[in-house]
Amino acid sequence: MNDVTDATDAFDTTVCIVGAGVSGLTCGTFTARAGLETLLVDGGESILRRNAHLENVPGFPAGVNARTFLDGSREAAADAGCRFVEGRAVATTEHEEGFTLELDDGRTVETRFLVAASWADAAYLPDAVETDQRGSKTYVTADEYGRTSLEGVFAAGRLAGKPHQTVVAAGHGAEVGLSVVEASEVPFYHDWVVPEGYFTDRDRPEPPGCEEIPAEEWSERERVARERMRALLAEPHPDDPTPHPSLAASDGTDER
């Protein structure tokens, strides 16, 4: 699944997203679909894997297994072109070309844009990124589009102070992804797939980011989509919900 963990000791990308939970995956899906080289740093399983059943996201009237939802979201990001590397971010250095992100095993990532989607870890971000301490939790201060106090650094999802809900995290990740696309200045209108002639039959050129497809193509895409969903949901997910860390650790200090 575009996993480049063992490929090299140094990575070079346009967009680096720290965190491969719902907000990070959705953000990456949008940046990659816009043509930006995107690398996600996966520092461990998403907190969503603790849920028993996810019952409040669109498209699943009876809910969906939380781990299945995450797996499908990761597949979508990979299909869009995202690459993945396992590791934990420990430090970031700003320079003229962007940022150098250091991982806990010594590997580095060179990136033009950095997206923090790593609840609940912001310690690796440069000091110039403003944060807000609320009790034991640290949030990154960001505007409504995920832009932080340091140009080129964005924050998405719970780390940006958004409610701890899957659909909100996904939506904010998408919005931040579009903010990154706008900052990159690549030609972009909307990420739309439309019927053939939607624009061109009105004597309009197909806008950047949009794709017109003929009827036979959208029928084929729908067929593939049904097959993929059947495969994703055919069997119960093999993994049980992950216990809260305080139930597994003796000190019980994690209160997330």
Buried (B, 14 or more C-beta within 10 A) or exposed (E): EBEEEEEEEEBBBBBBBBBBBBBBBBBBBBBBBBBBBBBBBBBBBBBBBBBEEBEEBEEBEEBBBBBBBBBBBBBBBBBBBBBBBBBBBBBBEBEEEBBBBBBEEEBBBBBBBBBBBBBBBBEBBBEEBEBEEEEEBBBBEBEEBBBBBBEBBBBBBBBBBBEEBBBBBBBBBBBBBBBBBEBBEBEBEEBEEBEBEBBEEEEEEBBEBBBBBEEEBBEEEEEEEEEBEEEBBEEEBEEEBBEBBEEEEEEEEEEE
